[in-house]
Amino acid sequence: MNENNLDILAFGAHPDDVEISCAGTLIKSIEQGKKVGIIDLTTGEMGSRGSRETRTQEAEHASRLLRLTVRENLEFRDCHFQNDEWHRLKVIEKIRQYRPRVVLVNSPSDRHPDHGRASTLVREAAFYSGLVKLETQHHGLPQVAFRPRSVFMYTQDYFLNPSFVVNISGYWEKKLAVLKCYNTQFYSADSSEPKTPISGEEFFDFLYGRALNLGRPCGFLLGEGFINDRYTGIESIDHVI
């Protein structure tokens, strides 16, 4: 399959960020025939549970289940990557390589500081990617400037009012199956690893409750929320649900 010109390219500070926050939206999009990719910025090596190797294996498992067109890891330093020129250029190179119509990225503010920093880094890179005087290369060849049509932030641990909500009713079990690929990160009665805010037995109930909460005002059973830092335009007022 041609990896260029993705419909959606989702960035996450850590493996499982994207899946926790918007796997339902991605599964639905893929089933509608969209080409979807994920780029993890780090391997999550500073996480309390699992290791670089196990998290990489888990991400590969989740990718197969999602049926992604592409998944990459930029291997930035977990907890230490910065929004600076070097990191922005690495992200710009990927945006120009895959030319996505829509970019998704972490919440602008969240419990983990990496999430907000990743959000700013990717949103700035998406804008700078459209500057014709900013030069980057891929496999030694100059890249053409490209700016995604839209950049949306998915909601994560902290509740932030979304700009819009995607209906994921009917996709919860598939999302849950993808999340369970990350077996080092979530609840296991046999695990001896440290407890974390996402390793409790109640965490999936929390996610389901969040999806119920987001979907209800829209008339959906379940929803996933996204934030737009500019006005969200629509073609026709009668298309709003």
Order of alpha helices (4+ residues) and beta strands (2+ residues): beta-alpha-beta-alpha-beta-alpha-beta-alpha-beta-beta-beta-beta-alpha-alpha-beta
